Amino acid sequence: MTRPNAVTYALLMEGLCAREDYKTTGKMAFDMEYRDCKPDAVNYGVLMSDHGGAGISRD
């Protein structure tokens, strides 16, 4: 069985961000770690732009 890699997750997360589905994007990041897929710089970049686009901050 083929497993998704970091590139697959990055593409899916970018698509979710384009739809402004920020909640599912965050869940996908957790799913990635659960499936032992190490995030890379692209994945973190998508998450950062996701949080910025949603107006989420850690104030």
N, C-alpha and C positions, 0 to 999 in steps of 0.2 A: 504494500500500500504506500502510495506517495504521500509525504508529509509536507505541509507548507513550510517555507523558509522565511527569513527576515524580509526578503524582497516581496514575497507574496503578501505578507502582513502589511508592509508599507503601502502597497498598491490598494489593498482593501481599506486601510485606514484613511488614505488620501481621498478615496471615493466617498467614505462616510463623512469626512470633513466637508467635502463639497456639498453634501446634502444637509450639512449642519446637524448631523446626528452625533453630537459630542459624547453622549452617554454610551452609545455602542462602541465608539472609538476607544474609550477608556476600558471598557470590558474586553475589547479585543487585545489590548496591551496585557491585561492580566491573563487572558487565555494563552497568549504567546509564551509567557513565563511558565504557566502551568504545563504546557506541552514541551517544556525544556528547549525552547527556541530563543536563543540569545538575541536581544534587540541590538541594532547597530546605530550608527550616527543618523542614518536616514529615518529610522523609526522614532528616535528621540526628537528629531527635527519636526516630524509630522505631529507628534504629541505636543511639542512646544507651540507650534502654530495653531494647533487645535485649541489649546487653552487660551492663547492670545485672542483668537477669533471669537471665542465664547465669552471673553471678558472675565475669565477665571484667574484669580491671583491668590497668593498666600499671605495676604495682609493681616 
